[in-house]
Structure formats: C-alpha cells, structure tokens
C-alpha cells in the first residue's frame, strides 16, 4: 500500500507552478545542482556503524513495520534515528 504524499503550502505552490509551466530556471543552475548533489551525498553517506541492543519484541515490531513500508528494517531504523536527531520525528498518539 502506497501512502499519498502530504505537501506543505510551499511544496503545493511549486507543484502548481510546475504543472502550469511557469517555473523559470535560475542562472547558475549547474553550480547550484552540483552543490545540492554534494550536500545530498554527504548527508546520505553511511560512514559510521552503530551497534545497539534492543528487546526482541521491539526488533520484531520494527521488522514488521519495515515490511509494511517495503524497506529493510535497518534502513527504517536509520531513518527514524535521522528524523529524531533532526527534530522531525513527531509523536502522533
């Protein structure tokens, strides 16, 4: 089951402009693209290892949730940690 993305107002404005064909390229697009690509690569680079102990119950729950999301459980765990340390993990209970 694929979840429908949720967009904020700025993202909706960009999507509408893209669909309307009113977006204009910036003058230094190649330079900016390379800078953004370098930032993305350094952000996504997994160059450290973390070994933790968790309960088997939590691990089974994590693995089950990963199956629901269609991703490996290690990827899900890394994503959750990344969101938490960046303040983007929100408790929805």
C-alpha positions in Angstrom: 0.0 0.0 0.0 1.5 3.3 -1.1 0.8 6.3 1.1 -0.2 9.6 -0.6 2.4 12.3 0.0 1.4 15.2 2.2 2.7 18.6 0.9 3.1 21.8 2.8 2.0 25.2 1.2 5.4 25.9 -0.3 5.5 22.5 -1.9 2.0 22.9 -3.3 2.9 26.2 -4.8 5.9 24.6 -6.5 3.9 21.7 -7.9 1.2 24.1 -9.2 3.8 26.3 -10.9 5.5 23.2 -12.4 2.1 21.9 -13.7 1.3 25.4 -15.1 4.7 25.7 -16.8 5.5 28.9 -15.0 8.8 27.9 -13.4 11.9 29.6 -14.7 15.5 28.2 -14.4 18.0 30.1 -12.3 21.1 31.5 -13.9 23.6 29.3 -12.0 21.5 26.1 -12.1 24.5 23.8 -12.8 26.5 25.2 -9.9 23.5 25.0 -7.5 22.7 21.5 -8.7 26.3 20.3 -8.0 26.2 21.9 -4.6 22.9 20.3 -3.7 24.1 17.0 -5.0 27.3 17.2 -2.9 25.2 18.0 0.2 22.8 15.1 -0.5 25.7 12.7 -1.0 27.4 13.7 2.3 24.1 13.5 4.1 23.2 10.1 2.8 26.7 8.7 3.2 26.7 6.0 5.8 30.3 6.0 7.0 29.8 5.0 10.7 28.5 1.8 12.3 26.2 1.7 15.3 25.5 -1.5 17.3 22.7 -1.4 19.8 20.8 -3.9 21.8 17.0 -3.8 21.8 14.4 -6.1 23.0 13.4 -8.9 20.7 9.8 -7.6 20.9 10.9 -4.2 19.6 13.0 -5.7 16.9 10.1 -7.9 15.6 7.8 -4.8 15.7 10.5 -2.8 13.8 10.8 -5.6 11.2 7.1 -5.9 10.8 6.7 -2.1 10.2 9.6 -2.2 7.7 7.8 -4.9 5.8 4.7 -2.7 5.7 6.8 0.2 4.4 8.6 -2.1 1.9 12.1 -1.3 3.1 14.8 -3.1 5.1 14.5 -2.8 8.8 18.0 -1.3 9.1 17.0 1.4 6.7 13.9 2.1 8.7 15.9 2.3 12.0 18.5 4.7 10.4 15.6 6.8 9.0 14.0 7.0 12.4 17.2 8.0 14.1 17.9 10.6 11.5 14.4 12.1 11.9 14.8 12.1 15.7 18.1 13.9 15.8 16.9 16.5 13.3 13.7 17.2 15.3 11.4 15.8 12.6 10.1 12.8 14.5 6.6 13.6 15.7 4.6 11.6 18.3 1.1 11.0 16.8 -0.5 9.3 19.8 
